[in-house]
Amino acid sequence: MIPGPAPARTAELRVAAERAARAAAPALLAAFRSDMAVATKRDAHDVVTEHDRRAEGVISEVLVGLEPGSAVLGEEGGSTGGGRLRWIVDPIDGTANFARGLAYWCISIAAELDGEVVAGVVLDPVADHLFAADAEGAWLDGVPLRSASLPDEQATLLTSFPVQHDVDLLGDAAFDLLRGVTERYRHHHSLGSGALNLVHVAAGWSDATTGFDTAPWDVAAGALVLERAGGWFRGFRAGEAVLPSHLAPDYVASGRGGAHEWLVEQVRAGSARIADEARTARPA
């Protein structure tokens, strides 16, 4: 087994991610709530702007400049480079919000070394909040974070669910899950940024969060911040637990002290259902 990196090394990677996020933020803030061209990707609900691509270029340039020879996995540019160190980048997590002028979007950058996420940054440019984590802990604007979760019946659940893609994947089960969440949780909010949902749970502002069919850039940084703040993150693929969990498409996460057993089982079952539906739809 390859030994984990020294804490000082993870701090260096955290600082590099912070610098890259800060470099991209001013242009995004200038563009926010302005007229912009919007294109679609997977479907009409999955949007991208020219600012996503430009921001990813800025971030990648800073990261590779600070860590020559590192690889970058970006939502817009795919995978480039090679080596033990890989940066996992979402230049705008919550693009639909960004494009419509809703102030719930962020920049998410994680450092993955030998397959393990060891540092992460989620920058909320509008609120000017920097969530960060490395081997030594998690911080919000330099102040240590400690998450906490209330019991289900008192808890607030953050999601980006259900969007059309969830309905395509789960069918009527998506609405069954929504009904169950409504019955069991005091509040639930579909906000449109998985990374911000995770770090808001890490900050103790909410209790739990979940998502289906996500990508590593959606969760890698936020999951680390949450875990370093004392919470937990569980990933599933085809109903089975996945390690490392940031590579799992389906997940549920909570602040310290939360069990959320019903939600965990629902996500596990939904994950299995998605895989079963995919197998059924695949041509023989």
C-alpha positions in Angstrom: 0.0 0.0 0.0 1.3 3.5 -0.9 1.5 5.6 2.3 -0.7 8.6 2.4 0.8 12.1 1.8 2.2 14.1 4.7 -0.2 16.7 6.1 2.1 19.5 4.8 1.7 18.2 1.3 -2.1 18.1 1.4 -2.0 21.7 2.7 0.1 22.7 -0.3 -2.5 21.2 -2.6 -5.3 22.9 -0.7 -3.6 26.2 -1.1 -3.0 25.6 -4.9 -6.8 24.8 -5.3 -7.7 28.0 -3.4 -5.4 30.1 -5.7 -7.0 28.5 -8.8 -10.5 29.1 -7.5 -9.8 32.7 -6.6 -8.2 33.3 -10.0 -11.4 32.2 -11.8 -13.9 33.9 -9.5 -13.7 37.6 -10.7 -14.7 36.9 -14.3 -17.6 34.7 -13.1 -18.8 37.4 -10.8 -18.6 39.9 -13.6 -20.7 37.7 -15.8 -23.2 36.7 -13.2 -26.7 38.3 -13.9 -25.6 39.5 -17.3 -26.8 38.4 -20.7 -25.0 35.2 -21.7 -25.2 32.5 -24.3 -26.6 29.2 -22.9 -26.2 25.8 -24.6 -27.4 22.3 -23.6 -25.6 19.1 -23.1 -27.3 15.9 -22.0 -30.8 17.3 -22.3 -32.7 20.6 -22.3 -32.3 20.8 -18.5 -28.5 20.3 -18.5 -27.0 23.7 -19.5 -23.6 25.1 -20.1 -22.3 28.6 -20.7 -19.2 30.0 -22.3 -18.1 31.0 -18.8 -17.9 27.4 -17.6 -15.3 26.6 -20.3 -13.3 29.8 -19.8 -13.2 29.3 -16.0 -12.1 25.7 -16.4 -9.3 26.9 -18.6 -8.1 29.5 -16.1 -8.3 26.9 -13.2 -6.4 24.3 -15.2 -3.7 26.7 -16.2 -3.1 27.8 -12.6 -3.2 24.3 -11.2 -0.8 22.8 -13.8 1.4 25.9 -13.4 1.7 25.3 -9.6 1.9 21.5 -10.0 3.7 20.7 -13.3 2.9 17.3 -14.7 -0.4 16.9 -12.9 -3.6 15.7 -14.6 -6.9 17.5 -14.7 -10.4 15.9 -14.9 -12.8 18.7 -15.7 -16.5 18.7 -16.3 -16.1 20.6 -19.6 -12.7 19.6 -20.8 -12.6 15.9 -19.8 -9.4 14.3 -18.8 -6.0 15.7 -19.7 -2.5 14.8 -18.6 -1.3 12.0 -16.4 0.6 11.3 -13.2 -0.1 10.6 -9.5 -1.8 13.9 -8.9 -5.1 14.6 -10.5 -7.2 17.7 -10.1 -11.0 17.2 -10.2 -12.6 20.4 -11.4 -16.1 21.8 -11.7 -15.7 25.4 -12.8 -19.4 26.2 -12.1 -21.3 23.7 -10.0 -24.9 25.0 -10.4 -24.7 26.4 -13.9 -28.5 26.5 -14.3 -28.6 28.8 -11.3 -25.6 30.9 -12.5 -27.3 31.3 -15.9 -30.6 32.5 -14.4 -29.1 34.8 -11.8 -29.8 32.6 -8.8 -27.0 33.0 -6.2 -26.4 29.3 -5.5 -23.4 28.2 -7.5 -19.8 27.6 -6.8 -16.3 26.6 -8.0 -15.3 23.1 -6.8 -11.7 21.7 -7.0 -10.3 18.5 -5.4 -6.8 17.1 -5.4 -6.7 13.4 -5.9 -3.3 11.7 -5.1 -2.9 8.1 -6.0 -6.6 7.7 -6.3 -7.4 9.3 -2.9 -8.9 12.8 -2.5 -6.6 14.6 -0.1 -7.5 18.3 -0.4 -10.5 20.2 -1.6 -11.9 23.6 -2.0 -15.5 24.9 -2.7 -15.6 28.6 -3.3 -19.0 30.4 -3.3 -18.0 33.7 -5.1 -21.3 35.5 -4.4 -21.2 35.0 -0.7 -17.4 35.1 -0.7 -17.3 31.9 1.4 -14.3 29.6 1.0 -14.8 26.0 2.2 -11.6 24.0 2.3 -10.2 20.8 3.6 -6.9 18.8 3.8 -5.5 16.1 6.1 -5.6 18.5 9.1 -9.3 19.4 9.0 -11.9 21.6 7.3 -12.5 25.3 7.4 -14.9 28.0 6.4 -13.1 31.2 5.7 -10.3 30.0 7.9 -12.5 29.0 10.8 -12.6 25.2 11.7 -15.8 23.5 10.6 -17.7 20.9 12.7 -20.9 19.5 11.2 -23.9 18.2 13.1 -27.2 16.5 12.1 -30.6 16.5 13.7 -32.8 13.4 13.7 -34.8 12.9 10.5 -38.1 14.4 11.8 -36.3 17.6 12.7 -33.8 17.7 9.8 -33.4 19.7 6.7 -32.4 17.7 3.6 -30.7 19.4 0.6 -31.0 17.8 -2.8 -30.9 18.7 -6.5 -33.8 16.1 -6.9 -35.9 15.3 -8.8 -34.8 16.8 -12.1 -35.9 15.3 -15.4 -32.9 13.1 -15.6 -33.8 11.5 -12.2 -37.3 10.8 -13.5 -35.8 9.3 -16.7 -33.6 7.0 -14.5 -36.1 6.1 -11.7 -39.5 6.5 -13.3 -42.4 6.8 -10.8 -39.9 5.7 -8.0 -38.5 9.3 -8.2 -41.9 10.7 -7.0 -42.3 7.9 -4.4 -38.9 9.0 -2.9 -39.9 12.6 -3.0 -43.2 11.8 -1.2 -41.2 9.8 1.5 -38.8 12.6 2.0 -41.7 15.1 2.4 -43.2 12.9 5.0 -40.1 12.1 7.0 -38.1 15.4 7.0 -39.0 18.7 8.4 -37.8 20.5 5.4 -36.3 19.6 2.0 -34.9 21.9 -0.7 -33.9 21.2 -4.2 -31.2 23.8 -4.8 -29.2 22.8 -7.8 -25.5 22.5 -6.6 -24.4 19.3 -5.1 -21.0 20.8 -4.0 -22.7 23.6 -2.1 -25.2 21.2 -0.6 -22.3 19.1 0.8 -20.4 22.0 2.3 -23.6 23.6 3.8 -24.1 20.3 5.6 -20.4 20.4 6.6 -21.1 23.9 8.1 -24.0 22.7 10.1 -26.5 24.8 8.1 -28.3 21.7 7.0 -28.4 18.0 8.1 -28.1 15.7 5.1 -27.9 15.7 1.3 -28.2 13.1 -1.5 -27.9 12.8 -5.3 -28.2 10.3 -8.2 -26.0 9.8 -11.3 -23.4 12.4 -10.3 -19.8 12.7 -11.5 -16.6 13.0 -9.4 -16.4 16.8 -10.0 -19.8 17.2 -8.4 -18.8 15.7 -5.1 -15.1 15.1 -4.6 -14.2 18.4 -2.9 -17.5 18.8 -1.0 -17.4 15.3 0.3 -13.9 15.7 1.7 -14.9 19.0 3.4 -17.9 17.2 5.0 -15.8 14.2 6.1 -13.1 16.4 7.6 -15.8 18.3 9.4 -16.9 15.1 11.1 -19.7 14.0 8.8 -19.9 11.1 6.4 -20.4 10.4 2.7 -21.5 7.0 1.3 -21.4 6.3 -2.4 -23.3 3.6 -4.3 -23.2 2.1 -7.8 -25.8 -0.5 -8.8 -26.9 -0.7 -5.2 -23.4 -1.6 -3.9 -21.1 0.6 -1.8 -18.2 2.0 -3.7 -14.7 3.0 -2.5 -13.3 5.5 -3.1 -16.8 7.0 -2.6 -16.2 10.1 -4.8 -16.3 7.8 -7.8 -19.8 6.5 -7.0 -22.6 8.0 -9.1 -25.2 7.8 -6.3 -24.7 9.0 -2.7 -26.1 10.1 0.6 -24.2 12.2 3.1 -24.8 13.6 6.6 -23.4 15.8 9.3 -22.0 14.3 12.5 -24.4 12.3 14.5 -27.0 11.7 11.7 -28.0 8.1 10.9 -30.6 8.7 8.2 -31.1 5.0 7.8 -34.3 5.3 5.8 -32.6 7.7 3.3 -29.5 5.5 3.0 -31.7 2.5 2.1 -33.8 4.5 -0.4 -30.6 5.7 -2.2 -29.2 2.2 -2.2 -32.4 0.8 -3.6 -32.6 3.7 -6.2 -29.0 3.0 -7.2 -29.9 -0.7 -7.8 -33.0 0.3 -9.7 -31.0 2.6 -12.1 -28.6 -0.3 -12.9 -31.5 -2.7 -13.4 -33.3 -0.3 -15.8 -30.1 0.2 -17.7 -29.6 -3.5 -18.2 -33.2 -3.9 -19.3 -32.9 -1.1 -21.8 -29.6 -2.4 -23.2 -29.9 -4.2 -26.6 -29.4 -8.0 -26.4 
